[in-house]
Amino acid sequence: MITLEPLKAGDQEQFVKDNQEAFNYGALEEFGRRDDHFEEDEQIISRDTIIKSIEGGDAYRIMLDGESVGGLIIRVKGRKGDLDILFVSPKVHSKGIGYQAWCEVERMHPEVEVWETVTPYFEKRNIHFYVNRCGFHIVEFYNSHHPDPNDPDAELGEPMISSRTGCSDLRRG
């Protein structure tokens, strides 16, 4: 059974390492060792980016039968929610863990009408997960010609996919 446990202060560094391992796995799977998408120290997502997300949101460990198998960070403001980070250990991919964790987030926050997230364009597995499993809809493609106005620190050369779920006008179309 999947549960979400609030991140403990003493677990922050392991959370960062586990997150980086999961994201690096996706990049290596897609590009191999020639990858040039790393932010710092050969990491797809920098420690600083993860720490800022933890400090600005609510971080949880994804637990499977008492064992940590991933994590997520969300921000909720009224009827809008942002999924900053969701990762599952590559050791337990394709077992429905990410989907169960997402369902738990939605159960915890029934007040949220619109959830948004952004993911790198090369993370086909993530895009499939958000769109085909969780019901998100792609709403924008950020790139050097169309940068994300909400992320002034984003690298202009790194394309990202923005997606949204729960919005009634999108579900009707």
Backbone as JSON Lines, residues from 0, in Angstrom:
{"i":0,"aa":"M","n":[0.83,-1.18,0.0],"ca":[0.0,0.0,0.0],"c":[0.87,1.25,0.0]}
{"i":1,"aa":"I","n":[0.49,2.23,-0.8],"ca":[1.23,3.49,-0.91],"c":[0.69,4.49,0.1]}
{"i":2,"aa":"T","n":[1.61,5.14,0.8],"ca":[1.25,6.25,1.67],"c":[2.22,7.4,1.41]}
{"i":3,"aa":"L","n":[1.81,8.59,1.79],"ca":[2.68,9.76,1.69],"c":[3.0,10.23,3.1]}
{"i":4,"aa":"E","n":[4.29,10.36,3.39],"ca":[4.73,10.84,4.7],"c":[5.43,12.17,4.52]}
{"i":5,"aa":"P","n":[5.07,13.18,5.31],"ca":[5.78,14.45,5.21],"c":[7.28,14.24,5.39]}
{"i":6,"aa":"L","n":[8.05,14.97,4.59],"ca":[9.51,14.86,4.65],"c":[10.01,15.35,6.0]}
{"i":7,"aa":"K","n":[10.85,14.55,6.62],"ca":[11.47,14.92,7.89],"c":[12.72,15.73,7.6]}
{"i":8,"aa":"A","n":[13.02,16.69,8.46],"ca":[14.18,17.57,8.26],"c":[15.46,16.78,8.05]}
{"i":9,"aa":"G","n":[15.65,15.71,8.8],"ca":[16.88,14.92,8.7],"c":[16.96,14.07,7.44]}
{"i":10,"aa":"D","n":[15.88,14.01,6.67],"ca":[15.85,13.18,5.46],"c":[16.03,14.0,4.19]}
{"i":11,"aa":"Q","n":[16.23,15.3,4.34],"ca":[16.3,16.18,3.18],"c":[17.42,15.81,2.21]}
{"i":12,"aa":"E","n":[18.61,15.54,2.7],"ca":[19.74,15.23,1.81],"c":[19.51,13.92,1.05]}
{"i":13,"aa":"Q","n":[18.95,12.92,1.72],"ca":[18.67,11.66,1.03],"c":[17.57,11.86,-0.01]}
{"i":14,"aa":"F","n":[16.59,12.69,0.3],"ca":[15.52,13.03,-0.64],"c":[16.12,13.64,-1.91]}
{"i":15,"aa":"V","n":[17.06,14.58,-1.73],"ca":[17.73,15.22,-2.87],"c":[18.46,14.17,-3.7]}
{"i":16,"aa":"K","n":[19.23,13.32,-3.06],"ca":[19.99,12.28,-3.77],"c":[19.06,11.31,-4.51]}
{"i":17,"aa":"D","n":[17.98,10.9,-3.85],"ca":[17.04,9.97,-4.49],"c":[16.37,10.62,-5.69]}
{"i":18,"aa":"N","n":[16.02,11.9,-5.55],"ca":[15.41,12.64,-6.65],"c":[16.38,12.71,-7.83]}
{"i":19,"aa":"Q","n":[17.61,13.08,-7.56],"ca":[18.6,13.19,-8.63],"c":[18.84,11.85,-9.31]}
{"i":20,"aa":"E","n":[18.89,10.78,-8.53],"ca":[19.07,9.44,-9.12],"c":[17.94,9.12,-10.08]}
{"i":21,"aa":"A","n":[16.71,9.4,-9.69],"ca":[15.56,9.09,-10.53],"c":[15.58,9.91,-11.82]}
{"i":22,"aa":"F","n":[15.88,11.21,-11.73],"ca":[15.91,12.04,-12.92],"c":[17.09,11.7,-13.83]}
{"i":23,"aa":"N","n":[18.24,11.41,-13.23],"ca":[19.4,11.03,-14.04],"c":[19.14,9.73,-14.78]}
{"i":24,"aa":"Y","n":[18.44,8.81,-14.15],"ca":[18.1,7.53,-14.78],"c":[17.32,7.79,-16.08]}
{"i":25,"aa":"G","n":[16.34,8.69,-16.01],"ca":[15.55,9.0,-17.2],"c":[16.38,9.6,-18.31]}
{"i":26,"aa":"A","n":[17.3,10.49,-17.96],"ca":[18.15,11.12,-18.96],"c":[19.12,10.11,-19.57]}
{"i":27,"aa":"L","n":[19.7,9.26,-18.74],"ca":[20.63,8.26,-19.26],"c":[19.91,7.24,-20.12]}
{"i":28,"aa":"E","n":[18.67,6.93,-19.75],"ca":[17.86,6.0,-20.54],"c":[17.57,6.59,-21.92]}
{"i":29,"aa":"E","n":[17.32,7.89,-21.96],"ca":[16.98,8.57,-23.21],"c":[18.21,8.88,-24.07]}
{"i":30,"aa":"F","n":[19.27,9.41,-23.44],"ca":[20.41,9.94,-24.18],"c":[21.7,9.15,-24.04]}
{"i":31,"aa":"G","n":[21.78,8.28,-23.05],"ca":[23.03,7.59,-22.8],"c":[24.03,8.52,-22.15]}
{"i":32,"aa":"R","n":[25.28,8.17,-22.16],"ca":[26.32,8.96,-21.48],"c":[26.63,10.28,-22.17]}
{"i":33,"aa":"R","n":[26.13,10.5,-23.37],"ca":[26.43,11.73,-24.08],"c":[25.53,12.89,-23.66]}
{"i":34,"aa":"D","n":[24.72,12.7,-22.65],"ca":[23.74,13.69,-22.24],"c":[24.37,15.04,-21.92]}
{"i":35,"aa":"D","n":[23.74,16.11,-22.41],"ca":[24.2,17.46,-22.11],"c":[23.11,18.28,-21.43]}
{"i":36,"aa":"H","n":[22.17,17.61,-20.77],"ca":[21.04,18.29,-20.14],"c":[21.25,18.52,-18.63]}
{"i":37,"aa":"F","n":[22.43,18.26,-18.15],"ca":[22.68,18.36,-16.72],"c":[22.8,19.8,-16.26]}
{"i":38,"aa":"E","n":[22.23,20.11,-15.09],"ca":[22.31,21.46,-14.53],"c":[23.67,21.71,-13.87]}
{"i":39,"aa":"E","n":[24.08,20.83,-12.95],"ca":[25.33,21.01,-12.22],"c":[25.84,19.66,-11.77]}
{"i":40,"aa":"D","n":[27.14,19.53,-11.71],"ca":[27.76,18.3,-11.19],"c":[27.13,17.04,-11.78]}
{"i":41,"aa":"E","n":[26.84,17.09,-13.08],"ca":[26.25,15.96,-13.79],"c":[24.91,15.53,-13.21]}
{"i":42,"aa":"Q","n":[24.1,16.51,-12.81],"ca":[22.76,16.25,-12.28],"c":[21.74,16.92,-13.2]}
{"i":43,"aa":"I","n":[20.68,16.21,-13.54],"ca":[19.6,16.77,-14.34],"c":[18.9,17.89,-13.58]}
{"i":44,"aa":"I","n":[18.69,17.66,-12.31],"ca":[18.05,18.66,-11.46],"c":[19.01,18.96,-10.3]}
{"i":45,"aa":"S","n":[19.33,20.22,-10.16],"ca":[20.35,20.59,-9.17],"c":[19.85,20.47,-7.74]}
{"i":46,"aa":"R","n":[20.77,20.31,-6.83],"ca":[20.45,20.27,-5.41],"c":[19.74,21.55,-5.02]}
{"i":47,"aa":"D","n":[20.24,22.69,-5.5],"ca":[19.65,23.98,-5.17],"c":[18.2,24.07,-5.63]}
{"i":48,"aa":"T","n":[17.91,23.57,-6.82],"ca":[16.54,23.58,-7.34],"c":[15.62,22.76,-6.45]}
{"i":49,"aa":"I","n":[16.09,21.58,-6.03],"ca":[15.27,20.71,-5.18],"c":[15.06,21.35,-3.82]}
{"i":50,"aa":"I","n":[16.12,21.91,-3.22],"ca":[16.0,22.54,-1.91],"c":[15.03,23.71,-1.96]}
{"i":51,"aa":"K","n":[15.11,24.54,-3.01],"ca":[14.17,25.66,-3.14],"c":[12.74,25.15,-3.24]}
{"i":52,"aa":"S","n":[12.55,24.07,-3.95],"ca":[11.21,23.49,-4.08],"c":[10.71,22.97,-2.73]}
{"i":53,"aa":"I","n":[11.57,22.3,-1.99],"ca":[11.2,21.8,-0.65],"c":[10.8,22.97,0.24]}
{"i":54,"aa":"E","n":[11.62,24.02,0.23],"ca":[11.37,25.17,1.1],"c":[10.11,25.93,0.71]}
{"i":55,"aa":"G","n":[9.72,25.87,-0.56],"ca":[8.56,26.61,-1.02],"c":[7.28,25.81,-1.09]}
{"i":56,"aa":"G","n":[7.35,24.52,-0.72],"ca":[6.17,23.68,-0.85],"c":[6.05,22.67,0.28]}
{"i":57,"aa":"D","n":[5.27,21.65,0.0],"ca":[5.08,20.55,0.94],"c":[5.72,19.31,0.31]}
{"i":58,"aa":"A","n":[6.73,18.78,0.96],"ca":[7.46,17.63,0.45],"c":[7.03,16.36,1.19]}
{"i":59,"aa":"Y","n":[6.91,15.29,0.43],"ca":[6.48,14.0,0.98],"c":[7.37,12.89,0.45]}
{"i":60,"aa":"R","n":[7.56,11.89,1.26],"ca":[8.17,10.64,0.84],"c":[7.05,9.72,0.4]}
{"i":61,"aa":"I","n":[7.24,9.04,-0.72],"ca":[6.3,8.01,-1.16],"c":[6.77,6.72,-0.5]}
{"i":62,"aa":"M","n":[5.88,6.13,0.3],"ca":[6.22,4.93,1.05],"c":[5.45,3.74,0.52]}
{"i":63,"aa":"L","n":[6.13,2.62,0.35],"ca":[5.52,1.36,-0.04],"c":[5.82,0.36,1.06]}
{"i":64,"aa":"D","n":[4.79,-0.04,1.78],"ca":[4.95,-0.98,2.89],"c":[6.06,-0.56,3.84]}
{"i":65,"aa":"G","n":[6.08,0.74,4.18],"ca":[7.05,1.25,5.14],"c":[8.41,1.6,4.58]}
{"i":66,"aa":"E","n":[8.65,1.38,3.28],"ca":[9.95,1.67,2.67],"c":[9.81,2.84,1.7]}
{"i":67,"aa":"S","n":[10.77,3.77,1.76],"ca":[10.75,4.93,0.87],"c":[11.08,4.48,-0.56]}
{"i":68,"aa":"V","n":[10.19,4.84,-1.5],"ca":[10.39,4.47,-2.9],"c":[10.3,5.67,-3.84]}
{"i":69,"aa":"G","n":[10.22,6.86,-3.28],"ca":[10.13,8.05,-4.11],"c":[9.75,9.26,-3.27]}
{"i":70,"aa":"G","n":[9.36,10.32,-3.98],"ca":[8.97,11.52,-3.27],"c":[8.24,12.48,-4.18]}
{"i":71,"aa":"L","n":[7.65,13.47,-3.57],"ca":[6.96,14.5,-4.35],"c":[6.92,15.79,-3.56]}
{"i":72,"aa":"I","n":[6.78,16.89,-4.29],"ca":[6.67,18.21,-3.69],"c":[5.52,18.92,-4.39]}
{"i":73,"aa":"I","n":[4.59,19.42,-3.59],"ca":[3.44,20.14,-4.12],"c":[3.32,21.5,-3.44]}
{"i":74,"aa":"R","n":[2.62,22.4,-4.11],"ca":[2.25,23.68,-3.52],"c":[0.77,23.88,-3.79]}
{"i":75,"aa":"V","n":[0.01,24.19,-2.76],"ca":[-1.43,24.39,-2.9],"c":[-1.76,25.79,-2.43]}
{"i":76,"aa":"K","n":[-2.49,26.5,-3.29],"ca":[-2.93,27.85,-2.95],"c":[-4.39,27.96,-3.38]}
{"i":77,"aa":"G","n":[-5.27,27.77,-2.41],"ca":[-6.7,27.83,-2.72],"c":[-7.12,26.67,-3.61]}
{"i":78,"aa":"R","n":[-7.68,27.0,-4.76],"ca":[-8.17,25.97,-5.68],"c":[-7.15,25.59,-6.74]}
{"i":79,"aa":"K","n":[-5.92,26.1,-6.62],"ca":[-4.86,25.79,-7.58],"c":[-3.72,25.05,-6.89]}
{"i":80,"aa":"G","n":[-3.21,24.04,-7.56],"ca":[-2.08,23.29,-7.02],"c":[-0.98,23.15,-8.07]}
{"i":81,"aa":"D","n":[0.24,23.13,-7.6],"ca":[1.4,22.91,-8.47],"c":[2.12,21.65,-8.01]}
{"i":82,"aa":"L","n":[2.37,20.78,-8.94],"ca":[3.2,19.61,-8.69],"c":[4.6,19.99,-9.13]}
{"i":83,"aa":"D","n":[5.46,20.29,-8.16],"ca":[6.83,20.71,-8.48],"c":[7.68,19.51,-8.89]}
{"i":84,"aa":"I","n":[7.6,18.46,-8.1],"ca":[8.46,17.29,-8.32],"c":[7.69,16.04,-7.95]}
{"i":85,"aa":"L","n":[7.81,15.01,-8.77],"ca":[7.32,13.68,-8.42],"c":[8.33,12.7,-8.99]}
{"i":86,"aa":"F","n":[8.86,11.84,-8.15],"ca":[9.82,10.85,-8.64],"c":[9.6,9.53,-7.92]}
{"i":87,"aa":"V","n":[9.91,8.47,-8.65],"ca":[9.86,7.11,-8.12],"c":[11.2,6.46,-8.41]}
{"i":88,"aa":"S","n":[11.71,5.72,-7.47],"ca":[12.98,5.03,-7.65],"c":[12.93,4.15,-8.89]}
{"i":89,"aa":"P","n":[13.96,4.2,-9.74],"ca":[14.0,3.33,-10.92],"c":[13.87,1.85,-10.58]}
{"i":90,"aa":"K","n":[14.21,1.48,-9.35],"ca":[14.13,0.08,-8.93],"c":[12.69,-0.43,-8.87]}
{"i":91,"aa":"V","n":[11.72,0.5,-8.77],"ca":[10.32,0.08,-8.66],"c":[9.43,0.72,-9.74]}
{"i":92,"aa":"H","n":[10.05,1.1,-10.87],"ca":[9.26,1.65,-11.98],"c":[8.25,0.62,-12.48]}
{"i":93,"aa":"S","n":[7.2,1.11,-13.1],"ca":[6.18,0.29,-13.78],"c":[5.38,-0.6,-12.83]}
{"i":94,"aa":"K","n":[5.21,-0.16,-11.6],"ca":[4.42,-0.91,-10.62],"c":[3.2,-0.11,-10.15]}
{"i":95,"aa":"G","n":[2.93,1.03,-10.79],"ca":[1.79,1.84,-10.43],"c":[1.99,2.73,-9.22]}
{"i":96,"aa":"I","n":[3.22,2.83,-8.73],"ca":[3.5,3.58,-7.52],"c":[3.29,5.08,-7.72]}
{"i":97,"aa":"G","n":[3.78,5.63,-8.81],"ca":[3.6,7.05,-9.08],"c":[2.14,7.41,-9.2]}
{"i":98,"aa":"Y","n":[1.37,6.58,-9.88],"ca":[-0.05,6.84,-10.06],"c":[-0.78,6.77,-8.72]}
{"i":99,"aa":"Q","n":[-0.47,5.78,-7.91],"ca":[-1.09,5.68,-6.59],"c":[-0.74,6.9,-5.73]}
{"i":100,"aa":"A","n":[0.51,7.35,-5.83],"ca":[0.93,8.54,-5.07],"c":[0.14,9.76,-5.55]}
{"i":101,"aa":"W","n":[-0.02,9.9,-6.88],"ca":[-0.77,11.02,-7.4],"c":[-2.23,10.97,-6.93]}
{"i":102,"aa":"C","n":[-2.83,9.8,-6.95],"ca":[-4.21,9.65,-6.47],"c":[-4.32,10.07,-5.0]}
{"i":103,"aa":"E","n":[-3.3,9.77,-4.22],"ca":[-3.29,10.16,-2.81],"c":[-3.21,11.68,-2.67]}
{"i":104,"aa":"V","n":[-2.42,12.34,-3.52],"ca":[-2.35,13.81,-3.5],"c":[-3.73,14.39,-3.79]}
{"i":105,"aa":"E","n":[-4.39,13.87,-4.82],"ca":[-5.72,14.38,-5.16],"c":[-6.73,14.12,-4.04]}
{"i":106,"aa":"R","n":[-6.61,12.99,-3.37],"ca":[-7.49,12.67,-2.24],"c":[-7.24,13.64,-1.08]}
{"i":107,"aa":"M","n":[-5.98,13.98,-0.85],"ca":[-5.61,14.89,0.24],"c":[-6.08,16.32,-0.02]}
{"i":108,"aa":"H","n":[-6.25,16.67,-1.29],"ca":[-6.57,18.06,-1.65],"c":[-7.77,18.14,-2.59]}
{"i":109,"aa":"P","n":[-8.96,17.76,-2.1],"ca":[-10.15,17.82,-2.96],"c":[-10.54,19.24,-3.33]}
{"i":110,"aa":"E","n":[-10.02,20.23,-2.61],"ca":[-10.34,21.62,-2.9],"c":[-9.67,22.12,-4.18]}
{"i":111,"aa":"V","n":[-8.61,21.43,-4.61],"ca":[-7.87,21.88,-5.79],"c":[-8.64,21.5,-7.05]}
{"i":112,"aa":"E","n":[-8.89,22.52,-7.86],"ca":[-9.61,22.31,-9.12],"c":[-8.67,22.2,-10.31]}
{"i":113,"aa":"V","n":[-7.49,22.81,-10.2],"ca":[-6.52,22.78,-11.3],"c":[-5.14,22.46,-10.72]}
{"i":114,"aa":"W","n":[-4.53,21.42,-11.25],"ca":[-3.15,21.07,-10.92],"c":[-2.3,21.37,-12.14]}
{"i":115,"aa":"E","n":[-1.09,21.92,-11.92],"ca":[-0.17,22.18,-13.01],"c":[1.19,21.59,-12.69]}
{"i":116,"aa":"T","n":[1.91,21.21,-13.74],"ca":[3.27,20.72,-13.59],"c":[4.04,21.04,-14.86]}
{"i":117,"aa":"V","n":[5.35,20.98,-14.77],"ca":[6.24,21.19,-15.9],"c":[7.26,20.07,-15.88]}
{"i":118,"aa":"T","n":[7.57,19.52,-17.06],"ca":[8.55,18.44,-17.13],"c":[9.42,18.63,-18.37]}
{"i":119,"aa":"P","n":[10.67,18.19,-18.33],"ca":[11.54,18.33,-19.51],"c":[10.94,17.59,-20.71]}
{"i":120,"aa":"Y","n":[11.11,18.17,-21.88],"ca":[10.52,17.59,-23.09],"c":[11.04,16.18,-23.36]}
{"i":121,"aa":"F","n":[12.28,15.88,-22.96],"ca":[12.86,14.57,-23.28],"c":[12.35,13.46,-22.36]}
{"i":122,"aa":"E","n":[11.66,13.81,-21.3],"ca":[11.16,12.81,-20.35],"c":[9.86,12.21,-20.86]}
{"i":123,"aa":"K","n":[9.96,11.45,-21.94],"ca":[8.76,10.85,-22.56],"c":[7.98,10.0,-21.57]}
{"i":124,"aa":"R","n":[8.68,9.29,-20.72],"ca":[8.02,8.46,-19.71],"c":[7.16,9.32,-18.79]}
{"i":125,"aa":"N","n":[7.71,10.48,-18.36],"ca":[6.95,11.38,-17.5],"c":[5.75,11.98,-18.23]}
{"i":126,"aa":"I","n":[5.96,12.4,-19.46],"ca":[4.87,12.99,-20.24],"c":[3.76,11.97,-20.4]}
{"i":127,"aa":"H","n":[4.1,10.74,-20.74],"ca":[3.1,9.67,-20.86],"c":[2.35,9.51,-19.53]}
{"i":128,"aa":"F","n":[3.09,9.48,-18.44],"ca":[2.49,9.31,-17.12],"c":[1.48,10.42,-16.81]}
{"i":129,"aa":"Y","n":[1.91,11.68,-16.98],"ca":[1.03,12.79,-16.65],"c":[-0.19,12.85,-17.56]}
{"i":130,"aa":"V","n":[0.01,12.66,-18.84],"ca":[-1.1,12.8,-19.8],"c":[-1.98,11.56,-19.83]}
{"i":131,"aa":"N","n":[-1.4,10.39,-19.99],"ca":[-2.19,9.17,-20.2],"c":[-2.65,8.49,-18.92]}
{"i":132,"aa":"R","n":[-1.95,8.68,-17.83],"ca":[-2.35,8.04,-16.57],"c":[-3.09,8.99,-15.64]}
{"i":133,"aa":"C","n":[-2.59,10.22,-15.52],"ca":[-3.13,11.14,-14.51],"c":[-4.13,12.15,-15.07]}
{"i":134,"aa":"G","n":[-4.3,12.19,-16.37],"ca":[-5.3,13.08,-16.95],"c":[-4.87,14.51,-17.19]}
{"i":135,"aa":"F","n":[-3.57,14.79,-17.13],"ca":[-3.09,16.13,-17.44],"c":[-3.23,16.37,-18.95]}
{"i":136,"aa":"H","n":[-3.27,17.64,-19.32],"ca":[-3.31,18.05,-20.72],"c":[-2.14,18.98,-20.97]}
{"i":137,"aa":"I","n":[-1.42,18.77,-22.05],"ca":[-0.31,19.66,-22.4],"c":[-0.9,21.0,-22.83]}
{"i":138,"aa":"V","n":[-0.42,22.06,-22.2],"ca":[-0.95,23.38,-22.52],"c":[0.1,24.33,-23.1]}
{"i":139,"aa":"E","n":[1.39,24.06,-22.87],"ca":[2.43,24.9,-23.45],"c":[3.72,24.13,-23.62]}
{"i":140,"aa":"F","n":[4.52,24.6,-24.57],"ca":[5.84,24.06,-24.81],"c":[6.82,25.22,-24.67]}
{"i":141,"aa":"Y","n":[7.55,25.25,-23.54],"ca":[8.51,26.31,-23.29],"c":[9.83,25.97,-23.96]}
{"i":142,"aa":"N","n":[10.44,26.97,-24.59],"ca":[11.73,26.78,-25.25],"c":[12.4,28.14,-25.38]}
{"i":143,"aa":"S","n":[13.52,28.22,-26.09],"ca":[14.26,29.48,-26.19],"c":[13.46,30.58,-26.85]}
{"i":144,"aa":"H","n":[12.48,30.23,-27.68],"ca":[11.65,31.23,-28.35],"c":[10.38,31.56,-27.55]}
{"i":145,"aa":"H","n":[10.08,30.74,-26.57],"ca":[8.89,30.91,-25.74],"c":[9.23,30.46,-24.31]}
{"i":146,"aa":"P","n":[10.0,31.3,-23.56],"ca":[10.41,30.9,-22.2],"c":[9.26,30.91,-21.22]}
{"i":147,"aa":"D","n":[9.42,30.13,-20.16],"ca":[8.44,30.05,-19.09],"c":[8.46,31.37,-18.32]}
{"i":148,"aa":"P","n":[7.37,32.14,-18.35],"ca":[7.36,33.43,-17.65],"c":[7.38,33.28,-16.13]}
{"i":149,"aa":"N","n":[7.06,32.09,-15.62],"ca":[7.05,31.86,-14.18],"c":[8.37,31.35,-13.64]}
{"i":150,"aa":"D","n":[9.34,31.11,-14.53],"ca":[10.62,30.57,-14.1],"c":[11.75,31.35,-14.75]}
{"i":151,"aa":"P","n":[12.06,32.54,-14.22],"ca":[13.1,33.36,-14.83],"c":[14.49,32.74,-14.74]}
{"i":152,"aa":"D","n":[14.67,31.75,-13.84],"ca":[15.97,31.1,-13.71],"c":[16.16,29.94,-14.67]}
{"i":153,"aa":"A","n":[15.11,29.57,-15.4],"ca":[15.19,28.41,-16.3],"c":[16.19,28.69,-17.41]}
{"i":154,"aa":"E","n":[16.9,27.64,-17.78],"ca":[17.81,27.75,-18.92],"c":[16.98,27.94,-20.16]}
{"i":155,"aa":"L","n":[17.27,28.97,-20.93],"ca":[16.46,29.27,-22.1],"c":[16.58,28.2,-23.18]}
{"i":156,"aa":"G","n":[17.65,27.44,-23.17],"ca":[17.82,26.43,-24.21],"c":[17.18,25.09,-23.89]}
{"i":157,"aa":"E","n":[16.64,24.92,-22.69],"ca":[16.09,23.63,-22.27],"c":[14.58,23.6,-22.44]}
{"i":158,"aa":"P","n":[14.05,22.96,-23.49],"ca":[12.6,22.91,-23.68],"c":[11.9,22.14,-22.58]}
{"i":159,"aa":"M","n":[10.73,22.65,-22.18],"ca":[9.92,22.05,-21.12],"c":[8.47,21.99,-21.59]}
{"i":160,"aa":"I","n":[7.76,20.98,-21.09],"ca":[6.34,20.81,-21.39],"c":[5.55,21.23,-20.15]}
{"i":161,"aa":"S","n":[4.57,22.11,-20.31],"ca":[3.69,22.5,-19.22],"c":[2.37,21.77,-19.41]}
{"i":162,"aa":"S","n":[1.85,21.21,-18.33],"ca":[0.58,20.49,-18.44],"c":[-0.3,20.8,-17.25]}
{"i":163,"aa":"R","n":[-1.6,20.56,-17.42],"ca":[-2.6,20.93,-16.42],"c":[-3.67,19.84,-16.38]}
{"i":164,"aa":"T","n":[-4.21,19.61,-15.2],"ca":[-5.33,18.68,-15.05],"c":[-6.38,19.29,-14.14]}
{"i":165,"aa":"G","n":[-7.59,18.78,-14.28],"ca":[-8.67,19.2,-13.4],"c":[-9.43,20.4,-13.88]}
{"i":166,"aa":"C","n":[-8.99,21.03,-14.94],"ca":[-9.65,22.21,-15.45],"c":[-10.82,21.81,-16.33]}
{"i":167,"aa":"S","n":[-12.04,22.2,-15.94],"ca":[-13.23,21.72,-16.63],"c":[-13.27,22.09,-18.09]}
{"i":168,"aa":"D","n":[-12.75,23.27,-18.48],"ca":[-12.79,23.63,-19.89],"c":[-11.88,22.73,-20.73]}
{"i":169,"aa":"L","n":[-10.81,22.24,-20.15],"ca":[-9.93,21.33,-20.89],"c":[-10.55,19.95,-21.01]}
{"i":170,"aa":"R","n":[-11.24,19.51,-19.98],"ca":[-11.84,18.16,-20.0],"c":[-13.0,18.07,-20.99]}
{"i":171,"aa":"R","n":[-13.68,19.18,-21.24],"ca":[-14.79,19.15,-22.18],"c":[-14.34,19.06,-23.62]}
{"i":172,"aa":"G","n":[-13.15,19.67,-23.9],"ca":[-12.67,19.76,-25.27],"c":[-12.02,18.53,-25.68]}
